[in-house]
Amino acid sequence: MTAKEIVLSAAGQLFGERDPGAVDRWVAPGYVQHSALAADGPAGLRSLVANLPAGFRYDLHRVIADGDLVALHGTYHGFGPAPLVAFDVFRVADGKLAEHWDALTPVVATTVSGRSQTDGPAAVTDLDRTEANRALVTGFVTDVLQGGKLDTVTDYLSTASYAQHNVGIGDGLDGLGAALSALAEQGVAMVYTTVHRVIAEGDFVLTVAEGFFGPVPTAFYDLFRVAGGRIVEHWDITPAITTDLPHGNGLF
């Protein structure tokens, strides 16, 4: 089985069927947990699954795989009073889930663009462009999000069509510019300090980074879709970084 098949099978049994026994089938003994929702190791994941409420469900929107890393973009229903949009990243080793990171945020009813936090294309295409798309997105994060070189933004983002799923930003370069101007007027800076991983498959590239949104330490999970050599779509989750974790592994 491929890493993608392993993760999809495991996630389906763990969070679809809510079967704690799936931990024995799919999770490595040394499983490392980075989520704020579960304790470390197989026992922590087993406890999480065993205590899922009867009405719990998980809706998968898209999945990308890059070597031993597999990223899921989905929505959890039942972890709390509101559904939660999530990025889950799993590392697979020897046919088992070996490590897990995630970021979650509540579903909102209305966004500036009118798009939802999860709609849009889901099928992976342009597999032959994976490395070129990885390089493009890495350049955007390095030059624009880390380096603040806003004059280079059209080297990376499409000027013809840029679909935005961030809840507070409108479509197109005009929407992005308006949001950045509003933040500047409020004296709020969005700073990416460290990029931890870049996961790419075909036209989709997910970056996992940390930094600051204003004074708040923040995790930045950004999913980009690339077409024609430019970024044409963006989804994200940007939760505050918490140090109150049920393990000592950190969020990254």
N, C-alpha and C positions, 0 to 999 in steps of 0.2 A: 504493500500500500504506500502511496505517496504521503508526504507530510500533510498535505491538504485533506486527503481522504481520512487520515488518522484523526485529525482535529475535528472534522465534521462528524465522524462517527462517534467520537467521544463526547462532543458537545450535544449531539442529538440524544444520546443515552443519559447523560448527566442532567441536562437542563430541559430536554424535551420530554423524556420519559420520567425524569426525576428519580433516577435509579442510583442510590448510593453504591450498589455493588459494581457499577461501572468503573469506580475508582480502582478496583482490583484488576480490571481488564486493561485499563488505558493509562494509568498514572504510575510514573516511576517512583521507586522507594525514596529517592532523594529529591522529590518534587519541591521546587523553590517557588514560594508564593510572594508576589509583590503587591497584590490587591489589598485594599483597606477592608475588604468584606470577609476575609477568611484568614485563619491561622495557617502557619507554615505546614508543609508536608501533606501527604495523602490524608492524614487524619483530619486536618483542617478543612480540606475540600469535601471529605465525606460528611463532616458535620454540617457544612453549608448546604449540601444537597439534601441531606436527611431532614433538614428543617425548612425546606421550601414550602410555602403554603399551597393548598389544594388548587387555587386559582392561578398559580404561577405559570407563565409561558415565556418563551423566547422567540422573537421574530428575527430571522437572519435576513439582512439586506444585501450584503456583498462580502466576498471573501477573496483575499489575495495571498499568494504563497511565494516565498523567496528563500530558497534553500531550506534550512531547518526552521525558519520562522513562518508562522501563519497568522494573519490578522483577520479578525471578524469584525464587521460593522453591523450592529443589530440593536434591538430594543428589548429590554427586560420589563415584564409586567409582573408585579407582585413583590418586588424588593421593598417597596414603600407605597405611600398613598398615590404617587404619580409614576407613570412609566419612566424608565431611564434609558436614554440613548447611550450606547457603549461602544468603545473600541476595546477588543480583547486581543492580546498578542500572546501566542503560545510558541515555545521552543520545543521541538520534537527531537528526541534522541533514542536510538535503538527501538523505534516503533512505539514509544511511549511519550506522554506529555511530561516534559522535564522542568518547564519553567513557565510562569504566567505573569503578565503585566496587564493593567487595564486603566481606563478612564471612563467615568460615567457623568451624565448630566441630565437633569429633568427634561422631559418633552415639554415644549411650549406650544401654545395654541396659535400664536401669530408671530411671524418673522417679518423683517423689513422687506425682504425680497418677495414674500408671498410663497416661497418654497418651504417645504418641510425640512427638518434636520436630516432626513434620511432618503428622500425620494431622488429620482434621477437614474441614469444608466447603472446597471449592475454587472453585466457580462464583461469579462476581461477580453480585450482585443489587442491587436498590434504587439503580439509577443516578441516579434523581432526587434521592436523598439524599446524593450525593457531598459537596457543600459543607457541608451540615449535619453530616455525619459527620466531615469534616475539622476543622470548628470544635470539635466535641465532643472529639476526640482531642487536638487542640492545647491545649485548655483543661486536659485531664487532665495532659498533660506539663508545661505551664506551672505549674499550681497545685499538683499533687501531687508529680511527679517532680523538678521544679526548685524549686518554692516550699515543699515540705514541708508543705503544708496537708492533713494526713491527715484532718481533720474534713470535708473536702469530697469524699472519695472516692466516696460514694454519689450525688453529683451526676453522676458519670461512669460508674461501674461498676454493672452490674446486681446487685441484691441477690437475685434469684431464680435466676440461672444464670450462672456465670462459669467457663468452661473454660480450664484453664491448661496450657500446653505447656512452660513453663520447667522445666528438669530438677529444680530444687530447691524448687519451690513447689507446694502442693496446690491443688485446685479451690476456687472460691468466695472470698468475702471473708475467711472464717476462715483459709483456706490462706495468703492474702496477709498477713493480720495476724500469723499465726504465724511466717512467714518474716521479716517485718520486725522482730518482737520478738526473734527469735534473733540477727539481725544486730546489733541494738542491745545485746544482752547481751554480744556478742563485741567491742563497740566498733568495729564496721565500718559505715561510712556509704556509701551509694550516692548519688552526687551527679551530676546532669545539669547540665553547665555551658553547653553550646551545642547548639542544635538546628539542624542544617545543612539538612535538607529534610523536607518532609511530602508523601508521595505518596499520593493518594487516588483510588479508583475504586469507586463504589457503596458496598457495606458493608465494604470493606477499606481500611485506612489504615496505611501504613508510615511510621514516623518514624526518621530517622537522626540520631544525636546523639553527643556525646562528653562525657566527664566522668571520674569516679573511682569505682572500687569499692575502698573502703578507700584505701590509698595509691597504687593502681595506675591509671595513665591507661587509660581503657577506652572502646571504641567500643560504642554501644548501638543495635542495630537491633531495633526493636519493631514487630511486625505485629499490628494489632488488627482484630477483626471487630465490627461494630456492628449491633444489631437493636433496634428499638423505642426509639431514642433513648438507648441505654446500651451500653457496651462489654460484650460477652458472651464474648469469646474472645481469647487472647493467645499469640503465638509470639515467641521472641526469640533473638538471638545476641549475645553480649557478650564479644568477644575483647579481650585487652590490646592497647593501641596500641603498635605497633612503629615505630621510626624507622629500622630497618635495611631499607630498601627499595631495589629495583633501579632506581629512578628518583628524581627530585627533586620529585615532584608532591604528596607527602603522601597520607594515607589519605582525606582529605575534600575 
